[in-house]
Amino acid sequence: MGAARFWSPNTPPTDGWNPSDDEVVRHGRTTKDFTMVLANALAPVSLVLPVAVVAIVVLGAHVVSVSRSDMPASRRRIRMANGMLMMFAAPLAAYAFGFADPETHQREFALSWMLVAGLLVLIIAVAVLDVVNTFRLHVPERAKMRAELRAAREALEGAAHQAQTRVVERPTTSA
């Protein structure tokens, strides 16, 4: 085979080598035309791209709605960071599914899937951080609600005791 040969339609070949009509030289590799490269991907581009676009739009709307919502600042920051990570992971996953060819571009395929897997680990770690933060925020809120419930229960018991003593203290009328 020899060294990689580069061909351009603007320059005639000097050694008589001319790629056939269905071959293209890209990045120093001779491959079949671009449709064949896409055909070797894990999923069809016509399925992957619409799903990725919808996911990015939904995630963007989620991040905007979280940024405008009335919630504790720590929860808002964590959820916005997780939304941004997911917005970054969606196009990478689309590339890994629809464009990365495991047969001809092994390095790009492996790198894209390592990035997707790493981002998924980060997304799960941030979600766990959100759960821990929710418990941290929940403990004082629960103590406050218990104190309010205790005060309300004592007020009801006091009112019930007063009503009971009034019934006992009423004089009876005899005829």
N, C-alpha and C positions, 0 to 999 in steps of 0.2 A: 504494500500500500504506500509506504513512504510518508513523507511530510504532508501535513494538511495543505490542501490547495484552496486558494480563495479565488472566486470567480465573480466578476461583475459584468453585467451586460454592456457596460460602456467600454470595457477594455477587452480586446481580443486575447485569447489564450496564446502564450508563447511556446508552450510545449505540446500543443495539439490536444490537451485535455479540455473537455467541455462537458459540464454536467448535463445530464439528461433533463428533459423538460420538467420532470417531477422531483428533482433534487434541488436543494438549496443549501448553501454553505452558511451556517450561522455559528458564531462564536468558535470558529475553528473546527466545527464538526459538520460533516455532510449528513443531512437527514432528508427524509422525504418531505414533501410540501407541508405547510403549516397545518393543514387539516388533519394530516396523519399524526402530527405531534399532539394535537388536541384529542384525537381519537384514542390515544393510549392513556389519557388521564383517567382518574378513578371515577369521575362522574361527568356527564355532559355539561358543557358550558351553558347551554340553554336552560338547564335546571339550576345550576349553581349561581349564576349571576343574578337572576331575579330574587332568589332567596336571600342572597347577600345584601342586595339593595334594600329589600324590605326590612331585613334585620337591622341594617345601619340606620334607616329612617326611624324605626320603632325605638331603637336604643337612643338615638339623638333626642327624640321626643321625651323619652324617659328621663334623660339627663337634664333637659330643660325644665321638666315638671318638678323634678327633685330639687333643682336649684331655686325654684320659686315657692316651694312648699314650706309650711310652718312646722318644722321639726327641730330637734336639738341640732346645734351646729356640728357636733362630732358625727352624728348619724348622717347628716347631709353630706359632709365631706367624704365619709367612707363610701356612701352609695354613689356619689358622683364619680369618685375614683374607680369604683368597680364598673360603672357604666362606660367610662372612657376606655378602660381595659377591654371590655367586651366590644366596643366600637373598633378598637384596633385589631382585635382577634378575628372579627368577621371577615374583612377582606383577605387576611392571611389564610384563613380556613378556606375561603373561596378559591384562592390561588392553589392551595394544596390539593383541593378536591378537583378543580376543573382545569388547571393549567399545568401543574407539575407532572411531568412524565417520568414514571419510575424506570422506564426502560432506556431512554436516551439521555435523561438529565438526572442521574442518580443523586448528584450532590445537591442540586436545587430542591429535589424532592425530599431528601432527608433533612435538609436545613429548614425547609418550610414546615415540615411536620414536627421537627424539634421546637421551632418557635411556637407553633400552635399548642403543643403539649405544655411548654413552659408557661405560656399565657394562661392556659386552663388551670395550671397549678396556682398561679398568682391570683386568678379570679376566685378560686375556691378558698385560698388563704384569706383574701379580703372579705369573702362572705363569712368565714369563721370569725374574723375580726369584728364584723358587723353583729354577729350573734353575741359575742362576748361583750361588746359595747351595749347591746340591747339589755343584757342581764345587768350590766353595771348601772344603766339608767333605771332599770326596773326596781332594783332593791330599795333606793330611797323613796321612789314613788309608791311602792307597796307599803312601806312603813308609814308614809303620810296617809294613805287610804285607810290603813288599820287604825291609826289614831283618830281619824275622822269617824270611822265606824264605831269605835269604842265610845267616843263622845256622844254620838247620836244614840247609841244603845243606852248609855247612862241617862241621857235626857229623857228617853222614852220610859225607862224604868222609874225615874223620878216622877214623871207625869202620871204614870200608872199608879205609883204609890200614893200620890196626892189625891187622885181620883178615888182610890180605895178608902183612904182615911176620911174623905168627905162623906162617903156613903155610910160609914160606920158612925160618924158624928152627928148625922141628921137626927133630929128628935122625931120620934114617932108621935103621931097625933092619935089620941084615943077619943072615941065618940061616946 
